[in-house]
Amino acid sequence: MFAEERQQLIVGLIYASGRASVTDLAERFSITTETIRRDLAALEASGSVRRVHGGAVSPDRFSTTEESILERTVQRQPEKTRIAEAALALIPQGLTGSILIDAGSTTEALAELLSARAAGAAAQGTVAASGSDAELVVITHSLPIASRLSGGPGIALHLLGGKVRGLTQAAVGQSTVEAARRIRPDIAFIGTNGIHAAFGLSTPDPEEAAVKAAFVQSARRIVVLADSSKLDAETLVQFASLKDLDTVITDSQPSRELADALAEAGVEVVVA
């Protein structure tokens, strides 16, 4: 294969997944990592990719890049639905106790499935009465998620307040952080903009990061929902290390580097 042909394929792979690592590309094309680095250097010089530690990303992928929740909701829907279904399986039917659902498009898909399951249980007459101790307590700071779950049978919804950030439609700020620190949910389902072997979990906005960090520190079990476009990605502000996590649910196998780091940290990886 000529270098130009290989480089075109590399660009296609990076644009399809958002990122590619040097080691994965070297294995895919059965060439040395040094050759791949020369390819990436040439592609960066032409403006086709942007090199980062361990690989390359698409040129428009910067640490502060963030799409609105409305834009993200319509992207990668089949993958996010599979991830949400795997997450829902961690909430047994009829479970009491408490869960926290972080803001995000994949976590919103989980909320939608949870609401549908609760409605189905109500239709069968197996749901707890409103206000009873058998209700599942669901805590969130996301307006779209609260809207999906509000009034749902068998669900006691708790909405954390604060300043609403328009881009994500989620409450942020000191009051939200303080409220998060005063709770201890059984499971927290956390969204992220990036999950990286060295940098951990990150998000572009400092206020969002502060809330997510409080959630991670508060919950008994941390389950991260991250589609494959978030794998190996780094954004501006770290809010958790891999050692803070219990489970990561994604839609494809992580790169070798990330998989090794997750295994070392004792994190269970579920591929939906």
C-alpha positions in Angstrom: 0.0 0.0 0.0 1.3 3.4 -0.9 1.8 6.0 1.9 -0.8 8.4 0.3 -3.4 5.6 0.2 -2.7 4.6 3.8 -2.9 8.2 5.0 -6.3 8.6 3.3 -7.5 5.5 5.2 -6.1 6.9 8.4 -8.0 10.2 8.0 -11.2 8.2 7.3 -10.7 6.2 10.5 -10.1 9.3 12.6 -13.1 11.2 11.2 -15.3 8.1 11.8 -14.4 7.6 15.4 -12.9 11.0 16.4 -9.6 9.6 17.4 -7.0 6.9 16.6 -4.0 5.7 18.6 -0.6 5.1 17.1 -0.5 1.5 18.4 -3.9 0.6 17.0 -3.1 2.1 13.6 0.3 0.3 13.5 -1.5 -3.0 14.2 -4.2 -2.3 11.6 -1.8 -1.6 8.8 0.9 -4.0 10.0 3.6 -1.4 10.0 5.8 0.2 12.6 4.7 2.9 15.0 7.5 5.1 13.6 5.9 4.9 10.2 2.5 5.8 11.6 4.0 8.8 13.4 5.5 10.0 10.1 2.0 9.6 8.5 0.4 11.6 11.2 3.0 14.3 11.0 2.3 14.6 7.3 -1.4 14.7 7.8 -1.1 17.3 10.5 1.0 19.4 8.2 -1.8 19.3 5.6 -4.4 20.2 8.2 -6.2 16.8 7.9 -5.7 15.7 11.6 -4.4 17.1 14.8 -1.8 15.1 16.8 -2.3 14.5 20.5 -0.4 12.3 23.0 -0.5 8.7 21.7 -2.3 9.4 18.4 -4.4 11.9 16.5 -7.9 13.4 16.5 -10.0 15.2 13.9 -8.8 18.8 13.5 -11.9 20.4 14.9 -11.7 18.4 18.2 -10.3 20.8 20.8 -10.4 20.6 24.6 -13.1 23.2 24.9 -15.3 21.9 22.0 -18.7 21.1 23.2 -22.0 20.6 21.4 -25.4 21.4 22.9 -27.5 18.7 24.5 -30.0 19.0 21.6 -27.3 18.3 19.0 -25.9 15.4 21.0 -29.3 13.8 21.5 -29.6 13.0 17.8 -26.1 11.7 17.3 -25.1 8.1 17.6 -28.6 7.1 18.8 -28.3 3.3 18.2 -25.1 3.2 20.2 -26.5 5.3 23.0 -29.6 3.2 23.2 -27.5 0.0 23.6 -25.5 1.6 26.3 -28.6 2.8 28.1 -30.2 -0.6 27.9 -27.0 -2.1 29.6 -27.2 0.6 32.3 -30.9 -0.1 32.9 -30.1 -3.7 33.6 -28.1 -2.6 36.6 -31.3 -1.2 38.1 -33.3 -4.4 38.9 -37.0 -4.3 38.3 -38.7 -3.3 41.6 -35.4 -1.9 43.1 -35.9 0.5 45.9 -33.1 2.8 47.1 -31.6 5.6 45.1 -29.8 6.4 41.9 -28.4 9.6 40.5 -28.5 10.3 36.7 -26.0 12.9 35.5 -26.8 15.3 32.6 -26.0 14.1 29.1 -27.5 12.6 26.0 -26.7 8.9 26.9 -27.9 9.3 30.4 -31.0 10.9 29.0 -31.6 7.8 27.0 -31.3 5.8 30.2 -33.9 8.0 31.8 -36.3 7.5 28.9 -35.9 3.7 29.2 -36.4 3.8 33.0 -39.6 5.9 32.5 -40.9 3.4 29.9 -40.2 0.5 32.2 -41.9 2.1 35.1 -45.0 2.9 33.0 -45.0 -0.8 31.9 -44.9 -2.0 35.5 -47.7 0.4 36.4 -49.8 -1.0 33.6 -49.3 -4.5 35.0 -50.1 -3.3 38.5 -46.6 -4.1 39.9 -45.4 -0.6 40.7 -45.2 1.0 44.1 -47.8 3.5 45.1 -46.8 7.1 44.9 -45.2 8.3 48.2 -44.5 4.8 49.4 -41.1 3.6 50.8 -40.9 1.2 47.8 -40.4 3.9 45.3 -37.1 4.3 43.5 -35.5 7.6 44.4 -34.0 9.3 41.3 -31.8 12.3 41.7 -30.7 14.6 38.8 -29.7 18.1 38.0 -30.7 17.8 34.3 -33.9 19.5 33.2 -34.5 17.1 30.2 -34.0 14.1 32.4 -36.3 15.5 35.1 -38.9 16.2 32.5 -38.8 12.6 31.3 -39.1 11.2 34.8 -41.5 13.7 36.4 -44.7 12.0 37.5 -43.4 8.6 36.6 -45.0 5.7 38.5 -42.8 4.2 41.2 -40.3 7.0 40.9 -39.6 9.6 43.5 -37.9 12.4 41.6 -35.5 14.8 43.3 -34.2 17.7 41.2 -31.0 19.5 42.3 -31.2 23.2 41.8 -28.7 25.8 40.7 -27.9 28.1 37.8 -29.0 26.4 34.6 -26.4 26.1 31.9 -28.1 26.6 28.6 -25.8 24.4 26.5 -26.5 21.3 28.6 -29.7 22.3 30.3 -28.3 21.2 33.6 -28.0 23.0 37.0 -24.4 24.0 37.9 -22.7 26.3 40.4 -21.9 26.2 44.1 -25.4 25.4 45.3 -25.6 22.4 43.0 -22.2 21.2 44.2 -23.2 21.6 47.9 -26.4 19.7 47.3 -24.5 16.9 45.6 -22.2 16.6 48.6 -25.1 16.1 50.9 -26.5 13.0 49.3 -25.2 9.4 49.1 -27.0 7.6 46.2 -26.5 3.9 45.7 -25.5 4.2 42.0 -24.5 7.3 40.0 -24.8 7.1 36.2 -22.2 9.6 35.0 -21.8 11.1 31.5 -18.4 12.4 30.2 -16.9 14.2 27.3 -13.7 12.2 27.4 -12.2 9.2 29.1 -8.5 8.8 28.8 -5.9 6.4 30.2 -3.8 9.1 31.8 -6.1 12.0 32.2 -9.2 10.1 33.4 -12.7 11.6 32.9 -13.0 15.2 31.7 -15.5 17.8 30.4 -14.9 21.2 28.8 -16.7 23.4 31.3 -15.3 24.0 34.9 -18.7 24.3 36.5 -20.0 21.1 34.9 -16.7 19.4 36.0 -17.3 20.6 39.6 -20.8 19.1 39.7 -19.6 15.8 38.2 -16.7 15.6 40.6 -19.2 16.0 43.5 -21.4 13.2 42.1 -18.4 10.9 41.8 -17.3 11.6 45.3 -20.8 11.2 46.8 -22.2 7.9 45.3 -21.5 4.4 46.5 -21.1 3.0 43.0 -20.0 4.9 39.9 -21.1 3.8 36.4 -19.9 5.8 33.4 -21.9 5.8 30.2 -19.6 6.8 27.3 -20.1 6.0 23.6 -16.9 5.2 21.7 -16.4 8.8 20.5 -15.5 9.6 24.1 -12.8 6.9 24.4 -9.2 8.2 24.5 -10.5 11.8 24.4 -9.2 14.6 26.7 -11.1 17.8 27.2 -10.2 20.8 29.3 -11.1 19.9 32.9 -10.6 16.6 34.7 -13.3 15.6 37.2 -12.4 12.0 38.1 -9.6 9.5 37.8 -10.1 5.9 36.5 -9.6 4.6 40.0 -12.8 6.5 41.1 -14.9 4.3 38.7 -16.6 1.0 39.2 -18.0 0.3 35.7 -17.7 1.8 32.2 -20.4 1.0 29.7 -19.5 1.8 26.0 -20.4 0.5 22.6 -17.0 -0.8 21.4 -13.8 -2.2 22.8 -11.5 0.4 24.2 -8.0 0.8 22.7 -5.3 -1.3 24.2 -3.8 1.6 26.2 -7.2 2.6 27.7 -8.2 -1.1 28.3 -5.0 -1.7 30.2 -5.4 1.4 32.3 -9.0 0.5 33.1 -8.0 -3.0 34.1 -5.2 -1.7 36.3 -7.7 0.6 38.0 -10.0 -2.3 38.6 -12.8 -0.9 36.4 -15.3 -3.3 34.9 -15.9 -2.6 31.1 -19.2 -3.5 29.6 -19.5 -3.4 25.8 -23.1 -3.0 24.8 
